[in-house]
Amino acid sequence: MSRFLSARLSALTPYTPGEQPRERKYIKLNTNESPFPPSPKAIAAAAEAAESLQLYSDPTCHALVEQMAARYGVSPDEVLMTNGSDEVLNFAFMAFCDDEHPALFPDITYGFYKVFAALNRVPYRELPLREDFTVDLADYKKAAGTVFLANPNAPTGLALSTAEIEALLQANPDRIVVVDEAYVDFGGESCIPLIHKYENLLVTGTFSKSRSMAGARLGFGIANAALIRDLDTVKYSTNPYNVNRMTAAAGLGVLADEDYTQANCKAIIENRESAKTVLKTLGFEMTDSLGNFLFIRHPKRSGEEIYLALRERGILVRHFNQERIKEYNRVTVGTKAEMDALLLALTEIVR
Ligand code: PMP
């Protein structure tokens, strides 16, 4: 750190992204990307948009917002497009958290929530998941503050039902509940239809996972129009051109290719479920993940041992050096061939 860094930031521990290795070619199952390339329609649209890069992008993302509204059955003023869903989450911390509204989220969840809270200097509380990693909603119903729940959660893959989220929304209509649906397309239930019923609900989503666009950075928030205006206030005070032209065009391309997205989700769900069956025969224990990843441990090998042994064999997974989950690895679900390679390697490792 230089002597010039503001004291405000000197204690901040930034988020650690999963490795993006350069030294050798790995089977990359460590950052929950899609194993499939983007839709050809997304690629073609991005290439065409590149021809107009001398012009700023549309700060309202008008065309994309229209299509998103049609896709999700909401109106355009209920949609905000952002630079990845990380950006809309950060906006939500800025807009809806302060000393009177501390952020509340599980002790085991997406690691960025804690960083956003610290960056924006808002107090936060981590509410422990139960022993089996399920969320105890009673804790949230009792506590005051802005709630952030990844649903399905990461890295566990466990999901709450919309009925459970609805009970939470009803328990305290005076506070915001942010439901982060980054992984919802792999088997979870979306809360988006609830935005018309609950003015305190913000749902966030991403094009990074089911739509194969992690490298383009496209995310969104869906909520009633007043909440979207609040988030817009933050957006127009930080970066009005937050979604670049190529990304917006690619987003439109993939929305016009919903069959492609659905087919990819189906393949990932199938690969996930058949991997669960094989892993169980190898003695692995796991959560019943509904994400595009598995969360696994083996009673006879430590989490770190498995992580390192896979790495040696050219397979990258995500190991978190964190209490309660040290013995686990989070493994992104890849193609059939990648999963076969993974299962072969794990068979050798635990034998
Ligand atoms: N939420 C969760 C739970 C995630 O795991 C991630 C990605 N790692 C994100 C949000 C952010 O994804 P993106 O910014 O690529 O949309």
Residues whose N, C-alpha, C, O or C-beta is under 5 A from the ligand:
A	BS01	PMP	G84 S85 D86 Y110 A150 A154 D180 A182 T206 S208 L218 G219
